[in-house]
């Protein structure tokens, strides 16, 4: 049915039975006239088009009028201050901490926060701990070249991670602590073997200034491969 509309409107009628489609756009009075001449009164539907829509303001912030100038990079008018910037900053409430560059004592700061810096484990102490351990079960899996040596390495890295909070050991430290439990591997032979475990995703490599460290991947440490 033709509604009492003004301005630009669109009338649409469709009949699949007779394969008829009617689309009229224009001034409401003209569209109404055409609908009547076509004998389509009482069918189809009419809707307004090209109607200016203004967003409803529910934010509590005043919407500027059309004559106010806007900045291209801001929603606020150039000639008016924004009304939602919050309270005026109070510099006196910001604590000031000054110290000469390089004078920060990180250990003291960590202690003041109740945190302790990780302690480097003593190789002799780690050797003694391994001596007291029962031999671990050999690592299972076809990718393991030396299942027993890999099992001992996992025990060693599990110890330094869980007990000391250290994420990696240098190649030299691993050799000193557990060489005889790692199939007697030393020097280049040990490094090549550790590299193969890294390639298999069992170890992570940590590059230091003058040495390379090796740490366990979480899945390998948990015995999942």
C-alpha positions as CSV (number, residue, x, y, z in Angstrom):
1,X,0.0,0.0,0.0
2,X,1.2,3.5,-0.9
3,X,2.1,5.3,2.4
4,X,2.0,9.1,2.9
5,X,5.6,9.8,2.3
6,X,7.5,12.9,1.2
7,X,10.7,13.4,-0.6
8,X,12.5,10.7,-2.6
9,X,11.0,7.3,-2.3
10,X,11.4,3.8,-3.9
11,X,8.4,1.6,-4.8
12,X,8.9,-2.1,-5.5
13,X,6.5,-4.7,-6.7
14,X,7.3,-8.3,-7.7
15,X,5.0,-11.2,-8.8
16,X,6.8,-14.5,-9.4
17,X,3.6,-16.0,-10.7
18,X,3.4,-13.6,-13.7
19,X,7.1,-12.9,-13.8
20,X,6.6,-9.2,-13.2
21,X,8.9,-6.8,-11.4
22,X,8.2,-3.1,-11.0
23,X,10.7,-0.6,-9.5
24,X,10.0,3.1,-9.4
25,X,12.1,5.8,-7.8
26,X,11.4,9.5,-7.6
27,X,9.4,12.2,-5.7
28,X,6.7,10.6,-3.5
29,X,3.8,12.4,-5.3
30,X,5.1,11.3,-8.8
31,X,5.6,7.7,-7.6
32,X,2.1,7.6,-6.1
33,X,0.7,8.8,-9.4
34,X,2.5,6.2,-11.4
35,X,1.4,3.4,-9.1
36,X,-2.2,4.5,-9.5
37,X,-1.9,4.6,-13.3
38,X,-0.5,1.1,-13.3
39,X,-3.3,-0.2,-11.1
40,X,-0.9,-1.3,-8.4
41,X,-2.5,0.4,-5.5
42,X,-2.7,-1.9,-2.5
43,X,0.2,-4.1,-3.5
44,X,4.0,-3.7,-3.3
45,X,5.8,-1.5,-0.8
46,X,7.3,2.0,-0.6
47,X,10.3,3.2,1.4
48,X,12.1,6.5,1.6
49,X,15.5,6.9,0.1
50,X,18.2,9.6,0.2
51,X,17.1,10.6,3.6
52,X,19.7,12.3,5.8
53,X,20.3,10.2,8.9
54,X,21.9,11.6,12.0
55,X,23.3,9.3,14.6
56,X,21.6,9.3,18.0
57,X,23.8,10.7,20.7
58,X,23.8,8.6,23.8
59,X,27.4,9.4,25.0
60,X,26.5,12.5,26.9
61,X,29.0,14.5,24.8
62,X,27.7,17.5,23.0
63,X,27.7,17.0,19.2
64,X,29.1,20.1,17.4
65,X,26.8,22.0,15.0
66,X,27.4,22.0,11.2
67,X,29.0,25.5,11.2
68,X,31.9,24.3,13.4
69,X,35.2,23.6,11.7
70,X,36.7,20.2,12.1
71,X,40.3,19.0,12.1
72,X,41.0,16.3,9.5
73,X,42.8,14.1,12.0
74,X,40.5,14.6,15.0
75,X,36.8,14.3,15.8
76,X,36.9,17.6,17.8
77,X,36.2,21.0,16.2
78,X,39.2,23.2,15.7
79,X,37.5,26.2,17.4
80,X,36.4,24.3,20.5
81,X,38.1,22.3,23.2
82,X,37.0,18.7,23.6
83,X,34.7,18.2,26.6
84,X,35.8,14.6,27.4
85,X,39.5,14.9,28.2
86,X,39.2,14.1,31.8
87,X,40.7,15.9,34.8
88,X,43.6,18.3,34.4
89,X,46.9,16.4,34.8
90,X,48.6,16.9,38.2
91,X,52.4,16.5,37.8
92,X,52.9,16.5,41.6
93,X,51.3,13.1,41.7
94,X,53.9,11.5,39.4
95,X,56.8,10.1,41.3
96,X,60.2,11.3,40.2
97,X,63.1,8.8,40.2
98,X,66.5,10.1,39.1
99,X,69.8,8.2,39.0
100,X,73.0,8.4,37.0
101,X,73.1,6.2,34.0
102,X,74.5,2.8,34.9
103,X,74.0,3.2,38.7
104,X,70.9,0.9,38.8
105,X,71.6,-2.0,41.1
106,X,69.4,-4.7,39.6
107,X,70.1,-7.2,42.4
108,X,68.9,-4.8,45.0
109,X,65.8,-3.9,43.0
110,X,64.9,-7.5,42.6
111,X,65.4,-8.1,46.3
112,X,63.2,-5.2,47.2
113,X,60.4,-6.8,45.1
114,X,60.8,-10.1,46.8
115,X,62.5,-11.8,43.8
116,X,65.8,-13.6,43.9
117,X,68.3,-13.7,41.0
118,X,68.9,-17.2,39.8
119,X,72.1,-18.8,41.2
120,X,74.6,-20.4,38.9
121,X,74.8,-24.1,40.0
122,X,78.1,-25.4,41.1
123,X,79.3,-28.1,38.6
124,X,80.8,-30.1,41.5
125,X,77.4,-30.0,43.3
126,X,75.6,-31.1,40.2
127,X,78.1,-34.0,39.7
128,X,77.4,-35.1,43.3
129,X,73.6,-35.0,42.7
130,X,73.9,-37.1,39.6
131,X,76.0,-39.6,41.5
132,X,73.2,-40.0,44.0
133,X,70.5,-40.6,41.3
134,X,69.3,-44.0,40.2
135,X,70.0,-44.6,36.5
136,X,67.0,-43.3,34.5
137,X,65.1,-45.3,32.0
138,X,66.5,-45.1,28.5
139,X,64.7,-42.7,26.1
140,X,62.2,-44.4,23.9
141,X,61.9,-43.6,20.2
142,X,63.6,-44.3,16.9
143,X,65.1,-40.8,16.7
144,X,67.3,-41.4,19.7
145,X,70.9,-42.2,18.7
146,X,72.0,-42.9,22.3
147,X,68.9,-43.5,24.5
148,X,70.9,-43.8,27.8
149,X,73.0,-40.7,27.2
150,X,70.0,-38.7,26.2
151,X,68.2,-39.9,29.4
152,X,71.1,-38.6,31.6
153,X,71.2,-35.3,29.7
154,X,67.5,-34.9,30.3
155,X,67.9,-35.6,34.0
156,X,70.7,-33.0,34.2
157,X,68.8,-30.3,32.5
158,X,65.6,-31.1,34.5
159,X,67.7,-30.6,37.6
160,X,69.1,-27.2,36.6
161,X,65.7,-25.9,35.4
162,X,63.6,-27.1,38.3
163,X,66.1,-26.5,41.2
164,X,68.1,-23.6,40.0
165,X,65.9,-21.7,37.6
166,X,68.6,-21.9,34.9
167,X,67.4,-22.4,31.3
168,X,70.6,-23.5,29.7
169,X,74.1,-24.9,30.4
170,X,77.3,-24.2,28.4
171,X,78.8,-27.0,26.4
172,X,81.8,-26.9,28.6
173,X,79.7,-27.3,31.8
174,X,77.8,-30.2,30.3
175,X,81.1,-31.9,29.5
176,X,82.5,-31.3,33.0
177,X,79.5,-32.5,34.8
178,X,78.3,-35.5,32.9
179,X,80.7,-36.5,30.1
180,X,81.1,-40.0,31.3
181,X,77.3,-40.4,31.5
182,X,76.9,-39.1,28.0
183,X,78.9,-41.9,26.3
184,X,82.2,-40.3,27.1
185,X,81.5,-37.5,24.6
186,X,83.9,-34.5,24.8
187,X,84.7,-31.4,22.8
188,X,83.6,-31.5,19.2
189,X,82.0,-34.9,19.5
190,X,79.8,-33.6,22.4
191,X,78.9,-30.5,20.5
192,X,77.9,-32.4,17.4
193,X,75.7,-34.6,19.4
194,X,74.0,-31.7,21.2
195,X,73.5,-30.1,17.8
196,X,71.7,-33.2,16.5
197,X,69.4,-33.0,19.5
198,X,68.8,-29.4,18.7
199,X,68.0,-30.2,15.1
200,X,65.5,-32.9,16.3
201,X,63.7,-30.2,18.4
202,X,64.7,-31.7,21.7
203,X,67.1,-28.9,22.8
204,X,67.1,-25.1,22.3
205,X,70.3,-23.3,21.6
206,X,71.3,-20.2,23.4
207,X,74.0,-18.0,21.9
208,X,76.1,-16.1,24.4
209,X,79.0,-13.7,23.9
210,X,81.7,-16.3,24.1
211,X,79.9,-19.6,24.5
212,X,76.9,-21.6,23.4
213,X,74.3,-22.8,25.9
214,X,71.9,-25.7,25.6
215,X,68.5,-25.9,27.2
216,X,65.6,-28.4,27.1
217,X,62.5,-28.0,25.0
218,X,59.4,-28.3,27.2
219,X,58.0,-31.4,25.4
220,X,61.3,-33.2,25.5
221,X,61.8,-32.3,29.2
222,X,58.4,-33.7,29.9
223,X,59.3,-37.0,28.2
224,X,56.8,-36.5,25.4
225,X,59.3,-37.4,22.6
